[in-house]
Amino acid sequence: MSFFGFGKRTGIGKQKQSGALSPAVTKNQPPLFLRKDFALAHLVKGSFKGVVQQPKYADLNEWLAINTFEFFNLINMFYGVVTDFCTISECPTMSAGPAIEYTWTDTQRKTIKLAAPQYIDYVLSQIQTTLDDERVFPTKIGAGFPKDIRTTLCVVYRHLFRILAHIYWSHYVELLNLKIEGHVNSLFAHFISFVKEFDLLDSKDLVPMADLIAFYEQQGIVS
C-alpha cells in the first residue's frame, strides 16, 4: 500500500524553497531529523502496524515480494530527489552519521571504500537485477519462491536501509528545503514497521537510526 502521490500533487522536485536551511545548522547539534517538529511530520497519522501485517488470505512470500518492490521504487525515487546534492565531493564516503561508514564488497569478496553516490548506484543496480531475476521473484503462475528467499530479502532490506540512513544523516536539510520531510518520514516509519514485523533486519543494522526508531516507538507510530 502506498501513501505517496507523484508529480505536482506531492510537490516533489529539486527546486530550492525560499528561506532554505543551511547544512551548517546541524554542526555540533543533534541531527535535524531528531527535532520533534520535523520527526512528527507525516502523511499518515497513527501506527503502521495494521498496514504491514500479512493479509489473512495472502501468501507470505507474495506479501514480502510486493512490499519489497514498493519500497525499492519509493527509496529509489526519493534518492533521485537528492541525487544532485549527493556527489563524490559532498559525500566522499557512504556514511550514516559520524561513526558509521559502509563499504562495498566486490565479486572477489574484496572490501572497497566508495563515495556515497557510487555505493548507492551499485546497490540500486544490484537490487534491480535481483528483483528482475525470475528465479528469485517468479512472475509465472505456479512458480514458487526459492527456499533461500528470506536470506535474499534480508540483504535487500539491509542495503535499502543504508540508503535511507544516508539520506537522513547527509541530506535531511535538502528534504526540509524541498518540504518533503513528511513523505520521507512516512516511508521510513512504514519501512521500519515492515522489517520489524517480519524480522528482516538485525538490531545492529538499525543502529544509525536507533534514536529516531525509539522516538517513533514511543509515539506509537512504529511497534
SVG drawing of the C-alpha trace seen along z (x, -y; Angstrom):
<svg xmlns="http://www.w3.org/2000/svg" viewBox="-8 -33 48 57">
<polyline fill="none" stroke="black" stroke-width="0.4" points="0.0,0.0 1.4,-3.4 0.6,-6.7 2.6,-8.7 1.3,-10.7 3.5,-11.8 4.2,-14.8 2.6,-18.2 0.3,-16.8 3.2,-15.9 5.4,-18.9 8.3,-16.6 11.1,-18.2 14.5,-19.7 13.6,-23.4 15.0,-25.2 12.5,-26.8 12.7,-30.4 14.2,-30.6 16.2,-27.4 18.0,-25.9 21.8,-25.6 23.6,-22.4 25.6,-24.5 22.7,-24.4 23.5,-20.8 27.0,-21.5 27.7,-20.4 24.0,-19.7 21.8,-16.6 20.7,-15.8 17.7,-17.8 15.7,-14.6 15.5,-14.2 13.8,-17.5 10.3,-16.7 8.5,-19.0 10.4,-17.6 10.2,-14.0 6.4,-14.1 5.8,-15.4 3.9,-12.5 1.4,-11.9 -0.2,-9.2 -1.3,-9.6 -1.2,-6.7 0.5,-3.3 1.7,-1.4 1.2,1.9 -2.1,2.7 -0.6,1.6 2.3,4.0 0.6,7.1 0.2,10.0 -3.4,10.1 -5.4,13.1 -5.5,14.9 -2.2,13.6 0.8,15.9 3.7,14.7 6.3,14.7 4.0,12.9 3.3,10.2 7.0,9.8 7.8,9.6 5.1,7.0 6.3,4.7 9.9,5.2 9.2,3.9 7.3,1.0 10.0,0.0 12.7,0.3 10.8,-2.0 10.0,-4.6 13.5,-4.7 14.9,-4.9 12.6,-7.8 13.4,-9.8 17.1,-9.2 16.6,-10.6 15.3,-13.8 18.5,-14.4 20.9,-12.9 22.1,-16.4 23.3,-17.0 24.8,-13.6 28.1,-14.0 31.6,-12.5 32.9,-15.8 30.0,-16.3 29.7,-12.6 33.1,-11.1 32.2,-8.1 29.0,-6.1 28.2,-7.2 25.3,-7.3 26.4,-9.7 29.9,-10.4 30.5,-6.9 29.1,-4.7 30.8,-4.1 29.7,-1.4 32.0,0.4 31.2,2.3 32.2,6.0 33.1,6.8 32.8,10.1 36.2,11.2 34.9,10.6 37.3,7.6 36.1,4.7 36.2,1.4 35.5,-2.2 33.3,-4.1 31.8,-7.5 28.1,-7.5 26.8,-8.1 28.9,-5.2 27.9,-2.9 24.2,-3.7 24.4,-3.3 25.9,0.2 23.3,1.1 20.3,0.0 21.7,1.8 22.3,5.0 18.8,4.9 17.2,4.2 19.0,7.2 17.7,9.3 14.1,8.1 14.2,8.9 15.5,12.4 12.7,14.9 14.5,17.5 14.2,15.2 11.0,13.3 8.9,15.5 6.1,14.0 4.7,17.1 1.6,18.8 2.6,21.8 6.3,20.9 7.4,21.0 9.9,18.8 13.3,20.2 14.0,21.7 16.6,19.0 14.2,16.1 14.4,14.8 18.2,14.6 18.0,12.6 15.3,10.3 17.5,9.6 20.3,8.5 18.0,6.3 16.5,4.6 19.9,4.1 21.0,2.1 17.8,0.2 18.1,-0.8 21.6,-2.1 20.3,-4.4 17.6,-5.7 20.1,-6.2 22.5,-8.1 19.6,-10.3 18.6,-11.2 22.1,-11.9 23.5,-13.7 20.6,-15.1 17.8,-15.9 18.4,-19.6 17.5,-19.1 14.4,-17.3 13.3,-20.1 14.1,-22.8 12.0,-20.8 9.3,-20.4 9.1,-16.6 10.2,-15.5 6.7,-14.2 6.9,-12.0 10.3,-10.5 9.3,-10.2 6.2,-8.2 8.3,-6.0 10.8,-5.4 8.2,-4.6 6.4,-2.2 9.8,-0.6 10.9,-0.1 7.5,1.3 7.7,3.8 11.2,5.0 10.3,5.4 7.1,7.2 8.9,9.8 12.3,9.7 14.2,8.7 17.0,6.7 19.1,7.3 19.1,4.6 22.8,3.9 21.8,2.9 19.4,0.3 22.0,-1.4 22.4,-4.6 18.7,-5.4 18.1,-3.9 17.1,-7.2 14.5,-8.0 13.1,-4.5 12.9,-4.7 11.1,-8.0 8.6,-6.5 8.1,-3.6 7.3,-5.9 4.8,-7.8 3.1,-4.6 4.0,-5.1 6.3,-2.0 5.7,1.0"/>
</svg>
